[in-house]
Amino acid sequence: MTGLLIAAVLIGAYLLGSIPSAYLIGKFKKGTDIRKVGSKNMGAMNVIYNVGFWWGALVMIIDIGKGVLAMFVAKELLLPHSELAYYAAGIIVILGHNFPVFLKFRGGKGGATAVGVLSYLMFPFGFLVGLGFFGVLMLITRFPTLSYGLGLLTFPFVGWLHYHNGNWVIFSSIVVAIPFIRYVPRLKEIYGKAGNLGHAIRRKNLKDRF
């Protein structure tokens, strides 16, 4: 029974991650495939720039919520049986977002869902540190993607320095690596369009986008 339970929760985590909130809202609001406009990423920031701020905020809430819900269900059902399966659910929900079965495995980068996974794991301290780091970087760079990406990097350090949990350090490092690897081509594109590293990192305002 335990094996079937683990399989059911992990499959559920993948299907939950596969819910393409950005795609659905783009289609509903403007009749467009969000993967074909702007940065072509199926994520909240692309929706904010190409559909509208509040619609993008809704996508962000949903995508973060996918990570939180997957971790909550896995903790309640799997953690008593298998810590490894608990962590696997967090990774799988992100992979579901990145490679959704409903859209022929063409999804987003997984950043917001990763935020949900790690915020649940290290709530409240990890969440507050990441949020604070994001806020400071936003004031300096006006570059949302870079700011929350670097905010994600705080979680392995929080797991090490505050919680003193080696498993959390390893798990959070893997979770952070998934969106970072997916963002490499986009970062190269931004650098090429910006012309120099300073402009690529530090924007004039939130509308200054490449």
NUKOL-700987 format. One record per residue (C-alpha): residue number from 1; x, y, z; residue in three letters. Coordinates in Angstrom, 3 decimals. Example, Ala and Ser with C-alpha at 12.3 -4.5 7.8 and 13.67 -1.06 7.14 Angstrom:
! residues 2
<1; <12.300; -4.500; 7.800>; 'ALA'>
<2; <13.670; -1.060; 7.140>; 'SER'>
This chain:
! residues 210
<1; <0.000; 0.000; 0.000>; 'MET'>
<2; <2.839; 2.370; 0.815>; 'THR'>
<3; <4.327; 1.939; -2.652>; 'GLY'>
<4; <0.996; 2.701; -4.295>; 'LEU'>
<5; <0.532; 5.738; -2.052>; 'LEU'>
<6; <3.952; 7.102; -2.951>; 'ILE'>
<7; <3.283; 6.553; -6.663>; 'ALA'>
<8; <-0.122; 8.224; -6.439>; 'ALA'>
<9; <1.244; 11.294; -4.638>; 'VAL'>
<10; <4.171; 11.673; -7.038>; 'LEU'>
<11; <1.926; 11.347; -10.097>; 'ILE'>
<12; <-0.445; 13.852; -8.495>; 'GLY'>
<13; <2.475; 16.251; -7.917>; 'ALA'>
<14; <3.428; 16.040; -11.586>; 'TYR'>
<15; <-0.132; 16.630; -12.780>; 'LEU'>
<16; <-0.504; 19.534; -10.341>; 'LEU'>
<17; <2.695; 21.085; -11.658>; 'GLY'>
<18; <1.473; 20.570; -15.217>; 'SER'>
<19; <-1.483; 22.921; -14.764>; 'ILE'>
<20; <-0.452; 25.665; -17.250>; 'PRO'>
<21; <-1.774; 28.753; -15.480>; 'SER'>
<22; <0.118; 31.262; -17.649>; 'ALA'>
<23; <-1.006; 29.568; -20.841>; 'TYR'>
<24; <-4.642; 29.356; -19.729>; 'LEU'>
<25; <-4.770; 33.002; -18.648>; 'ILE'>
<26; <-3.054; 34.153; -21.845>; 'GLY'>
<27; <-5.610; 32.256; -23.906>; 'LYS'>
<28; <-8.540; 33.401; -21.770>; 'PHE'>
<29; <-7.610; 37.080; -21.641>; 'LYS'>
<30; <-6.000; 37.709; -25.047>; 'LYS'>
<31; <-6.438; 34.523; -27.037>; 'GLY'>
<32; <-2.682; 34.147; -27.375>; 'THR'>
<33; <-0.136; 31.477; -26.570>; 'ASP'>
<34; <2.067; 33.121; -23.935>; 'ILE'>
<35; <4.938; 30.919; -25.125>; 'ARG'>
<36; <4.980; 32.797; -28.431>; 'LYS'>
<37; <5.156; 36.395; -27.162>; 'VAL'>
<38; <7.625; 38.458; -25.169>; 'GLY'>
<39; <10.285; 36.289; -23.577>; 'SER'>
<40; <8.296; 33.218; -24.706>; 'LYS'>
<41; <8.373; 31.904; -21.152>; 'ASN'>
<42; <5.268; 30.366; -19.636>; 'MET'>
<43; <5.625; 32.305; -16.404>; 'GLY'>
<44; <4.217; 35.147; -14.341>; 'ALA'>
<45; <6.583; 37.869; -15.553>; 'MET'>
<46; <5.819; 37.230; -19.204>; 'ASN'>
<47; <2.106; 37.442; -18.392>; 'VAL'>
<48; <2.641; 40.710; -16.491>; 'ILE'>
<49; <4.387; 42.283; -19.482>; 'TYR'>
<50; <2.098; 40.913; -22.190>; 'ASN'>
<51; <-1.313; 40.446; -20.564>; 'VAL'>
<52; <-1.468; 42.635; -17.483>; 'GLY'>
<53; <-0.067; 43.093; -13.988>; 'PHE'>
<54; <-2.925; 41.541; -12.025>; 'TRP'>
<55; <-3.209; 38.588; -14.385>; 'TRP'>
<56; <0.510; 37.991; -13.961>; 'GLY'>
<57; <0.153; 38.286; -10.196>; 'ALA'>
<58; <-2.575; 35.633; -10.338>; 'LEU'>
<59; <-0.275; 33.333; -12.322>; 'VAL'>
<60; <2.457; 33.850; -9.735>; 'MET'>
<61; <0.115; 32.998; -6.865>; 'ILE'>
<62; <-1.105; 29.858; -8.642>; 'ILE'>
<63; <2.400; 28.690; -9.563>; 'ASP'>
<64; <3.754; 29.284; -6.060>; 'ILE'>
<65; <0.655; 27.570; -4.710>; 'GLY'>
<66; <1.387; 24.475; -6.799>; 'LYS'>
<67; <4.695; 24.060; -4.993>; 'GLY'>
<68; <3.155; 24.690; -1.571>; 'VAL'>
<69; <0.272; 22.252; -2.137>; 'LEU'>
<70; <2.526; 19.487; -3.459>; 'ALA'>
<71; <4.792; 19.778; -0.407>; 'MET'>
<72; <1.846; 19.906; 1.994>; 'PHE'>
<73; <0.232; 16.763; 0.584>; 'VAL'>
<74; <3.577; 14.947; 0.429>; 'ALA'>
<75; <4.367; 15.883; 4.032>; 'LYS'>
<76; <1.000; 14.665; 5.297>; 'GLU'>
<77; <0.957; 11.427; 3.299>; 'LEU'>
<78; <4.555; 10.498; 2.524>; 'LEU'>
<79; <6.881; 11.904; 5.160>; 'LEU'>
<80; <5.931; 9.287; 7.778>; 'PRO'>
<81; <6.904; 6.586; 5.254>; 'HIS'>
<82; <9.695; 8.051; 3.128>; 'SER'>
<83; <11.626; 11.303; 3.467>; 'GLU'>
<84; <13.102; 10.728; 0.017>; 'LEU'>
<85; <9.638; 10.509; -1.559>; 'ALA'>
<86; <8.693; 13.748; 0.237>; 'TYR'>
<87; <11.606; 15.544; -1.380>; 'TYR'>
<88; <10.886; 13.858; -4.721>; 'ALA'>
<89; <7.384; 15.359; -4.737>; 'ALA'>
<90; <8.904; 18.854; -4.487>; 'GLY'>
<91; <11.171; 18.240; -7.448>; 'ILE'>
<92; <8.497; 16.531; -9.525>; 'ILE'>
<93; <5.955; 19.353; -9.151>; 'VAL'>
<94; <8.563; 21.741; -10.590>; 'ILE'>
<95; <9.328; 19.356; -13.455>; 'LEU'>
<96; <5.582; 19.147; -14.091>; 'GLY'>
<97; <5.522; 22.928; -14.550>; 'HIS'>
<98; <8.553; 22.800; -16.836>; 'ASN'>
<99; <7.364; 19.829; -18.898>; 'PHE'>
<100; <3.551; 19.790; -18.671>; 'PRO'>
<101; <1.810; 16.782; -20.132>; 'VAL'>
<102; <-1.104; 19.026; -21.157>; 'PHE'>
<103; <1.073; 21.143; -23.485>; 'LEU'>
<104; <3.275; 18.492; -25.102>; 'LYS'>
<105; <5.939; 19.041; -22.411>; 'PHE'>
<106; <6.610; 22.675; -23.384>; 'ARG'>
<107; <6.326; 24.651; -20.168>; 'GLY'>
<108; <8.031; 27.338; -18.129>; 'GLY'>
<109; <11.203; 27.635; -16.105>; 'LYS'>
<110; <9.820; 26.603; -12.710>; 'GLY'>
<111; <11.024; 29.571; -10.652>; 'GLY'>
<112; <7.729; 30.436; -8.954>; 'ALA'>
<113; <6.921; 26.795; -8.214>; 'THR'>
<114; <10.410; 26.379; -6.734>; 'ALA'>
<115; <9.703; 29.383; -4.499>; 'VAL'>
<116; <6.552; 27.624; -3.274>; 'GLY'>
<117; <8.382; 24.363; -2.587>; 'VAL'>
<118; <11.213; 25.965; -0.613>; 'LEU'>
<119; <9.036; 28.503; 1.174>; 'SER'>
<120; <6.888; 25.680; 2.521>; 'TYR'>
<121; <9.927; 23.653; 3.533>; 'LEU'>
<122; <11.609; 26.509; 5.426>; 'MET'>
<123; <8.640; 28.588; 6.521>; 'PHE'>
<124; <8.734; 31.174; 7.955>; 'PRO'>
<125; <12.438; 32.021; 8.239>; 'PHE'>
<126; <13.533; 30.899; 4.777>; 'GLY'>
<127; <10.549; 32.610; 3.178>; 'PHE'>
<128; <11.223; 35.908; 4.985>; 'LEU'>
<129; <14.936; 35.901; 4.146>; 'VAL'>
<130; <14.241; 35.152; 0.482>; 'GLY'>
<131; <11.534; 37.805; 0.331>; 'LEU'>
<132; <13.784; 40.394; 1.957>; 'GLY'>
<133; <16.645; 39.612; -0.407>; 'PHE'>
<134; <14.273; 39.863; -3.379>; 'PHE'>
<135; <12.993; 43.249; -2.189>; 'GLY'>
<136; <16.460; 44.749; -1.755>; 'VAL'>
<137; <17.634; 43.503; -5.147>; 'LEU'>
<138; <14.513; 44.853; -6.831>; 'MET'>
<139; <15.255; 48.307; -5.445>; 'LEU'>
<140; <18.810; 48.106; -6.766>; 'ILE'>
<141; <18.382; 46.380; -10.139>; 'THR'>
<142; <14.679; 46.806; -11.079>; 'ARG'>
<143; <15.086; 43.359; -12.636>; 'PHE'>
<144; <12.405; 40.996; -11.213>; 'PRO'>
<145; <13.698; 37.739; -12.690>; 'THR'>
<146; <17.256; 38.290; -11.480>; 'LEU'>
<147; <15.992; 39.423; -8.072>; 'SER'>
<148; <13.854; 36.405; -7.320>; 'TYR'>
<149; <16.445; 34.107; -8.892>; 'GLY'>
<150; <19.108; 35.342; -6.487>; 'LEU'>
<151; <16.497; 35.280; -3.725>; 'GLY'>
<152; <16.163; 31.551; -4.377>; 'LEU'>
<153; <19.876; 31.149; -3.740>; 'LEU'>
<154; <19.365; 32.154; -0.102>; 'THR'>
<155; <17.487; 28.930; 0.705>; 'PHE'>
<156; <20.479; 26.528; 0.737>; 'PRO'>
<157; <22.296; 28.964; 3.038>; 'PHE'>
<158; <19.266; 29.236; 5.323>; 'VAL'>
<159; <19.058; 25.442; 5.438>; 'GLY'>
<160; <22.729; 25.312; 6.426>; 'TRP'>
<161; <23.198; 28.319; 8.715>; 'LEU'>
<162; <19.781; 28.547; 10.399>; 'HIS'>
<163; <18.245; 25.075; 10.319>; 'TYR'>
<164; <21.541; 23.115; 10.299>; 'HIS'>
<165; <19.892; 20.476; 8.121>; 'ASN'>
<166; <22.164; 18.860; 5.551>; 'GLY'>
<167; <19.276; 17.215; 3.719>; 'ASN'>
<168; <17.593; 20.586; 3.281>; 'TRP'>
<169; <20.816; 22.080; 1.907>; 'VAL'>
<170; <21.120; 19.322; -0.700>; 'ILE'>
<171; <17.430; 19.360; -1.587>; 'PHE'>
<172; <17.189; 23.150; -1.871>; 'SER'>
<173; <20.339; 23.241; -4.004>; 'SER'>
<174; <18.778; 20.760; -6.448>; 'ILE'>
<175; <15.503; 22.710; -6.495>; 'VAL'>
<176; <17.318; 26.003; -7.175>; 'VAL'>
<177; <19.406; 24.421; -9.925>; 'ALA'>
<178; <16.351; 23.399; -11.974>; 'ILE'>
<179; <15.119; 26.916; -12.923>; 'PRO'>
<180; <18.690; 28.240; -13.158>; 'PHE'>
<181; <19.594; 25.632; -15.774>; 'ILE'>
<182; <16.392; 26.410; -17.664>; 'ARG'>
<183; <17.198; 30.139; -17.601>; 'TYR'>
<184; <20.688; 29.869; -19.120>; 'VAL'>
<185; <19.561; 30.418; -22.761>; 'PRO'>
<186; <17.379; 33.359; -21.699>; 'ARG'>
<187; <20.244; 34.946; -19.754>; 'LEU'>
<188; <22.478; 34.668; -22.796>; 'LYS'>
<189; <19.775; 36.328; -24.882>; 'GLU'>
<190; <19.400; 39.184; -22.375>; 'ILE'>
<191; <23.154; 39.772; -22.283>; 'TYR'>
<192; <23.325; 39.853; -26.081>; 'GLY'>
<193; <20.507; 42.391; -26.376>; 'LYS'>
<194; <21.713; 44.582; -23.491>; 'ALA'>
<195; <25.151; 45.087; -24.995>; 'GLY'>
<196; <26.930; 45.118; -21.636>; 'ASN'>
<197; <26.683; 43.371; -18.281>; 'LEU'>
<198; <25.761; 46.527; -16.369>; 'GLY'>
<199; <22.660; 47.223; -18.440>; 'HIS'>
<200; <21.731; 43.517; -18.477>; 'ALA'>
<201; <21.701; 43.423; -14.673>; 'ILE'>
<202; <20.590; 46.897; -13.696>; 'ARG'>
<203; <17.506; 48.245; -15.455>; 'ARG'>
<204; <16.290; 51.840; -15.761>; 'LYS'>
<205; <12.786; 50.802; -14.698>; 'ASN'>
<206; <10.457; 47.783; -14.711>; 'LEU'>
<207; <9.500; 48.418; -18.349>; 'LYS'>
<208; <13.132; 48.238; -19.444>; 'ASP'>
<209; <13.094; 44.683; -20.729>; 'ARG'>
<210; <15.009; 42.669; -23.314>; 'PHE'>
